[in-house]
Amino acid sequence: MTEHEAFSLSSAAGAQLDVLGASLGLPRPEGAGDEAYRAWLQARLRLFRWDGTNETIPALLSEIAPGADLNDHGDGSVTVTLAAPLPGPPESCLPVPAGIHLMTEGDPS
């Protein structure tokens, strides 16, 4: 593995992946393997790049949770129906603006 590959999110493993996550302020959750940690980091990075607008939520949601559906109740709450497990806790993976109550249905594990 080249030095570049060792510090690429898509190919880093073990300690290299830990260094990448720590540099982003996202240490590895206890018990997370490399693949789960990598998926969670990728979801978090997508959220970091999100512009926070409602118009861009569908595209971002499809990247993080393919097949998921978002229902905005118009009362400060949204429900996300999941088609597959998320790479981490819903509140750390899904595009929900501050102050909005998130509810999930389906398979959030």
C-alpha positions, 0 to 999 in steps of 0.5 A: 500500500502506498502512503497515499492509499494508507491515508485515503478514506476509501483504502485506509485501515486500522490505525491509519483509519483512526488517524483520519477519523481523529483528524476530522474530530470523529474518533472511532466509536467503541467496537466499530470495525473498519468497514462500519467506521469508514461508512460512518465517516463517509456519511459524516463527511457528506453531512459536513458538505451539505448546504442545509437547504431542503432542496438538497436533502433528497440527493444527500439522503439517497447517498447516505441511506439509499431507499430512505424516504423523508416526510416533513410534517411541517411542525418542526419534525420529520420522519425518515423511513429507512430501507436499510441499516445506517452506518451509525446512529440516525441523529449522526448520519441523517440530514436534519437541520438543528431544532428539527425533531427526527423520528425514524421508521424501518431498520435504523440498526 
